[in-house]
Amino acid sequence: MEITAAMVKELRERSGAGMMECKKALTQNDGNIDVAVEWLRKQGLAKADKKAGRVAAEGRIVLVQSGNSGVLVEVNSETDFVAKDENFLKFAGEAAQTALKSGAKDAEALKAAKTSYGPTVEEGRQWLVAKVGENVQVRRVVRIDGAPNLGAYVHGGRIGVLVALEGGDAELARGIAMHIAAMNPQYIAPENVPAEFVAKEKEISLAQMSDKDKQKPAEIQEKMIAGKIRKTLNEISLTGQPYVLDTNVSVGDALAKAKAKVLSFHRIAVGEGIEKKEEDFHAEVMKQAGLA
């Protein structure tokens, strides 16, 4: 299979490995990028798969909170210029208010809901598209209802967090929401991490073990691998991470001190998971000029 520059570029972005290592990984694995990422990790050439963190679309995330309920709505546009437009911001705000009041749990339900001024959210979206001359989409709705203690935070209109706590106070709930926005944990606690992930990490840790370490007794190897996996699980779990508002303690410690517990959380970032086509204007001009 032909290994293209685009494939190498994508693997570099996902793995952080060098260009030659990425090309070799793709060659060794028949151009399969997912398998190549794992291969690089086993060789100790990549730390983590960055695929989930790709952000390639514009827009805004809007928060509306009332008492123990809150919603985050993501509205996308083609450019950041339109995302700052007064009409766009007004529409996004109205969509979020409608989401909270209507009880909509997903984008389709929200688009069908009636706004406070009469038309549905979808009708408002169509009007906005005609007004700004760009494609606009209501992409996501996440909500938490009836939380004993609700924390909410939006950073720059780009990252939004809702977190439900049991116990603690409003200050702690907001602090935990800010932490989630900054550190992007994938799970509440290490014990919530799927067994398949743990098994895969064990396999990768074993493959990365040096020849010297492989000569050690099996029980020593197991302890070394267990320690490495424990570190990884803490890094991707909320309670295991150092608390951004007090790095001397973990989030778990801060929660325990307040006799609080995280029940659930949502974190969304503008455009995550959407690939935007990258235009190569130099190549396009050269092609049109008959020079490529």
Sequence and secondary structure as in RCSB ss.txt:
>XXXX:A:sequence
MEITAAMVKELRERSGAGMMECKKALTQNDGNIDVAVEWLRKQGLAKADKKAGRVAAEGRIVLVQSGNSGVLVEV
NSETDFVAKDENFLKFAGEAAQTALKSGAKDAEALKAAKTSYGPTVEEGRQWLVAKVGENVQVRRVVRIDGAPNL
GAYVHGGRIGVLVALEGGDAELARGIAMHIAAMNPQYIAPENVPAEFVAKEKEISLAQMSDKDKQKPAEIQEKMI
AGKIRKTLNEISLTGQPYVLDTNVSVGDALAKAKAKVLSFHRIAVGEGIEKKEEDFHAEVMKQAGLA
>XXXX:A:secstr
    HHHHHHHHHHH   HHHHHHHHHHTTT HHHHHHHHHHTT  S   GGG B  EEEEEEEEETTEEEEEEE
EES HHHHT HHHHHHHHHHHHHHHHHT  SHHHHHHSB TTSSBHHHHHHHHHHHHSS  EEEEEEEE S SEE
EEEEETTTEEEEEEEESS HHHHHHHHHHHHHH  SBSSGGGS HHHHHHHHHHHHHH  HHHHTS HHHHHHHH
HHHHHHHHHHHBGGGSEETTEEEEEHHHHHHHTT EEEEEEEEETTBT       HHHHHHHHTT  
